[in-house]
């Protein structure tokens, strides 16, 4: 009888221990499940927050395009950009002829009719997305205050120091350029005179733009950036009245590229 009681008591203890182990395992399992559920919820919240932040960032990076390119292209499909230089009267479409680099020297951008004052234009050696290392934009001087005549205002130091940027719009972008320098130069054809694919030549050109040898020059001393071979430069080129062998250049480096809507 005593042996039976001992055996029964031993089985009871084993059952109690087994039940305790089962309860512990179930409890741990429940806690693990809860922890995983909470972490998954946090991950989903983080993904949602990240998505919302990205969307907001994209929306903030998109700016309104002030130029109605659809209407402009109906008049002349070769209009591909627009330039505005604050403080001057430069506020014009930019064109590029598909057949003759000199065409817009004596033709209007609006309807391609003959015009002695021409248009603001680039030549075919430059791409129309302004991704070239150097893009040269041409405009006449001397026809009243039209086209690039008022760029000569940059010859005055106080004007140069107060007006630091110009803007170019394309159909999808707003490109802001920080003006590096403005100076008298010779009449060489820049795009034909320099092989800008050569890093060393481009470096020399960058140095020249930042430190022109001309006595008629203004140069920025506070660019807030170092110009490197990874940058894009736009040169605005016009003439001097009565000086056929000279050009006046206003040079800017791209500092902001914003998508437009």
C-alpha positions as CSV (number, residue, x, y, z in Angstrom):
1,X,0.0,0.0,0.0
2,X,2.8,2.4,0.9
3,X,4.6,1.6,-2.4
4,X,1.5,2.3,-4.4
5,X,1.0,5.6,-2.7
6,X,4.6,6.6,-3.4
7,X,4.3,5.6,-7.0
8,X,1.0,7.5,-7.4
9,X,2.6,10.6,-5.7
10,X,5.6,10.4,-8.1
11,X,3.3,10.3,-11.2
12,X,1.4,13.3,-9.8
13,X,4.5,15.3,-9.4
14,X,5.7,14.4,-12.9
15,X,2.3,15.5,-14.3
16,X,2.5,18.8,-12.4
17,X,6.0,19.5,-13.6
18,X,5.0,18.6,-17.2
19,X,2.0,21.0,-17.0
20,X,4.2,23.7,-15.6
21,X,6.6,23.2,-18.5
22,X,3.8,23.3,-21.0
23,X,2.4,26.5,-19.5
24,X,5.9,28.1,-19.6
25,X,6.4,27.2,-23.2
26,X,2.9,28.5,-24.2
27,X,3.6,31.7,-22.3
28,X,6.9,32.2,-24.0
29,X,5.3,31.5,-27.3
30,X,2.5,34.1,-26.6
31,X,5.1,36.7,-25.6
32,X,7.2,36.0,-28.7
33,X,4.1,36.3,-30.9
34,X,3.2,39.6,-29.3
35,X,6.7,41.0,-29.7
36,X,6.8,40.0,-33.4
37,X,3.4,41.6,-34.0
38,X,4.5,44.8,-32.3
39,X,7.7,44.9,-34.4
40,X,5.8,44.3,-37.6
41,X,3.4,47.1,-36.7
42,X,6.4,49.4,-36.1
43,X,8.0,48.5,-39.4
44,X,4.7,49.2,-41.3
45,X,4.5,52.6,-39.6
46,X,8.1,53.3,-40.5
47,X,7.5,52.4,-44.1
48,X,4.4,54.6,-44.2
49,X,6.3,57.5,-42.7
50,X,9.2,57.0,-45.1
51,X,6.8,56.9,-48.0
52,X,5.0,60.0,-46.9
53,X,8.3,61.8,-46.3
54,X,9.6,60.9,-49.8
55,X,6.3,62.0,-51.4
56,X,6.5,65.3,-49.5
57,X,10.1,65.8,-50.4
58,X,9.3,65.2,-54.1
59,X,6.4,67.6,-53.9
60,X,8.7,70.3,-52.4
61,X,11.3,69.7,-55.0
62,X,8.8,70.4,-57.8
63,X,8.3,74.1,-58.7
64,X,5.9,75.8,-61.1
65,X,7.1,76.3,-64.6
66,X,6.3,79.9,-65.5
67,X,6.8,79.4,-69.3
68,X,4.1,78.2,-71.6
69,X,6.2,76.0,-73.8
70,X,3.2,74.5,-75.6
71,X,2.1,77.8,-76.9
72,X,5.6,78.9,-77.8
73,X,6.3,75.7,-79.8
74,X,3.1,76.2,-81.8
75,X,4.7,79.4,-83.1
76,X,8.2,77.9,-83.5
77,X,9.0,74.3,-82.6
78,X,12.7,75.2,-82.3
79,X,12.1,77.1,-79.1
80,X,13.4,74.8,-76.4
81,X,14.2,77.0,-73.3
82,X,13.8,80.4,-71.7
83,X,16.4,82.6,-70.0
84,X,15.8,85.3,-67.4
85,X,18.6,87.5,-66.0
86,X,17.3,89.5,-63.0
87,X,18.3,93.2,-63.1
88,X,18.5,93.2,-66.9
89,X,15.9,93.1,-69.7
90,X,17.1,89.6,-70.7
91,X,13.8,87.6,-70.6
92,X,13.7,85.6,-73.8
93,X,13.1,82.2,-75.4
94,X,16.2,80.3,-76.5
95,X,16.2,78.6,-79.9
96,X,18.5,76.3,-81.8
97,X,18.3,75.8,-85.6
98,X,18.2,72.2,-86.8
99,X,19.7,73.2,-90.1
100,X,21.9,76.3,-89.8
101,X,23.9,77.4,-86.8
102,X,23.9,81.1,-88.0
103,X,20.2,81.2,-88.8
104,X,19.0,83.0,-85.6
105,X,21.8,85.5,-86.0
106,X,19.3,87.3,-88.3
107,X,15.9,85.7,-87.6
108,X,13.3,86.0,-85.0
109,X,12.6,83.3,-82.4
110,X,8.9,84.0,-82.5
111,X,8.1,83.1,-86.1
112,X,11.5,82.6,-87.8
113,X,11.0,85.7,-89.9
114,X,14.0,87.9,-90.9
115,X,15.1,90.2,-88.2
116,X,18.4,92.1,-88.0
117,X,18.3,91.9,-84.2
118,X,18.1,88.1,-84.4
119,X,17.3,86.0,-81.3
120,X,18.8,84.4,-78.3
121,X,20.2,81.1,-79.4
122,X,22.7,78.2,-79.1
123,X,24.4,76.3,-81.8
124,X,24.2,72.6,-82.7
125,X,27.5,71.7,-80.9
126,X,25.5,72.2,-77.7
127,X,22.9,69.8,-76.4
128,X,19.5,71.3,-75.6
129,X,19.3,69.9,-72.0
130,X,22.2,72.0,-70.7
131,X,24.2,68.9,-69.6
132,X,27.3,69.9,-71.6
133,X,30.3,71.0,-69.5
134,X,30.0,74.4,-71.3
135,X,27.0,75.8,-73.1
136,X,27.4,79.1,-75.0
137,X,24.2,81.2,-75.5
138,X,24.4,84.1,-78.0
139,X,22.4,87.3,-78.2
140,X,22.9,90.6,-80.0
141,X,24.1,93.9,-78.4
142,X,23.2,97.4,-79.6
143,X,19.5,97.1,-80.6
144,X,18.2,99.4,-77.9
145,X,17.8,97.5,-74.6
146,X,16.8,94.3,-76.3
147,X,18.3,90.8,-76.3
148,X,21.8,90.8,-74.6
149,X,22.5,94.5,-74.6
150,X,21.7,95.0,-70.9
151,X,24.2,92.3,-69.9
152,X,26.7,95.1,-70.1
153,X,25.2,96.3,-66.8
154,X,27.5,93.7,-65.2
155,X,30.5,95.9,-66.1
156,X,29.5,98.0,-63.1
157,X,30.9,96.4,-59.9
158,X,28.0,97.4,-57.7
159,X,25.5,95.9,-60.1
160,X,27.6,92.7,-60.4
161,X,27.7,92.3,-56.7
162,X,23.9,92.8,-56.3
163,X,22.8,90.5,-59.1
164,X,24.3,87.0,-58.5
165,X,22.1,84.6,-60.5
166,X,20.3,83.9,-63.7
167,X,17.6,81.3,-64.5
168,X,17.0,79.0,-67.4
169,X,13.7,77.2,-67.9
170,X,13.2,74.1,-70.0
171,X,9.9,72.2,-70.4
172,X,10.6,70.1,-67.4
173,X,13.3,72.0,-65.3
174,X,14.3,75.2,-63.7
175,X,18.0,75.7,-63.8
176,X,19.6,78.3,-61.5
177,X,23.1,79.5,-62.2
178,X,25.4,81.4,-59.9
179,X,27.3,84.1,-61.8
180,X,31.0,83.5,-61.5
181,X,32.4,86.4,-63.6
182,X,31.6,88.9,-66.3
183,X,34.5,90.2,-68.6
184,X,35.7,91.3,-72.0
185,X,37.1,88.5,-74.1
186,X,38.3,88.0,-77.7
187,X,36.1,86.9,-80.5
188,X,37.2,83.3,-80.7
189,X,34.5,80.7,-81.1
190,X,34.5,79.1,-77.7
191,X,32.9,75.8,-78.5
192,X,35.3,75.3,-81.5
193,X,38.4,76.5,-79.7
194,X,38.3,74.2,-76.6
195,X,37.9,70.5,-76.4
196,X,35.9,70.4,-73.2
197,X,35.9,66.6,-73.2
198,X,39.5,66.9,-72.1
199,X,39.6,67.2,-68.3
200,X,42.7,69.3,-68.3
201,X,41.4,71.7,-70.9
202,X,38.2,72.1,-69.0
203,X,40.1,72.7,-65.8
204,X,42.1,75.5,-67.6
205,X,38.8,77.0,-68.8
206,X,37.4,76.9,-65.3
207,X,40.5,78.7,-64.0
208,X,40.2,81.3,-66.8
209,X,36.5,82.0,-66.0
210,X,37.4,82.5,-62.3
211,X,40.4,84.6,-63.0
212,X,40.1,86.3,-66.4
213,X,43.1,88.4,-67.6
214,X,40.9,91.2,-68.9
215,X,41.1,94.6,-67.3
216,X,37.3,94.9,-67.9
217,X,36.1,92.2,-65.5
218,X,34.1,91.5,-62.4
219,X,34.6,88.3,-60.5
220,X,32.7,86.8,-57.6
221,X,34.7,86.2,-54.4
222,X,31.9,84.3,-52.6
223,X,30.7,81.4,-54.7
224,X,30.1,79.1,-51.7
225,X,31.3,76.2,-53.8
226,X,34.4,75.0,-55.6
227,X,33.9,74.6,-59.4
228,X,35.1,71.2,-60.6
229,X,35.1,69.2,-63.8
230,X,31.7,67.7,-62.6
231,X,30.0,71.1,-62.9
232,X,28.1,72.7,-65.8
233,X,28.9,76.2,-67.0
234,X,26.7,78.5,-69.1
235,X,28.4,81.4,-71.0
236,X,26.2,84.3,-72.1
237,X,28.0,85.9,-75.1
238,X,27.4,89.3,-76.7
239,X,29.3,92.0,-78.6
240,X,30.8,95.4,-77.8
241,X,29.5,98.3,-79.8
242,X,32.2,99.3,-82.3
243,X,34.6,96.5,-81.2
244,X,34.3,93.6,-83.7
245,X,37.2,91.7,-82.3
246,X,35.8,91.6,-78.7
247,X,33.0,89.8,-76.9
248,X,31.4,90.4,-73.5
249,X,30.9,87.2,-71.5
250,X,28.8,86.5,-68.4
251,X,29.6,83.1,-67.0
252,X,27.5,81.1,-64.5
253,X,27.8,77.7,-62.9
254,X,24.8,75.5,-62.3
255,X,23.9,75.5,-58.5
256,X,20.3,74.2,-58.5
257,X,18.3,71.9,-60.8
258,X,14.6,71.7,-59.9
259,X,11.9,69.7,-61.7
260,X,8.9,71.7,-62.8
261,X,5.2,71.0,-63.3
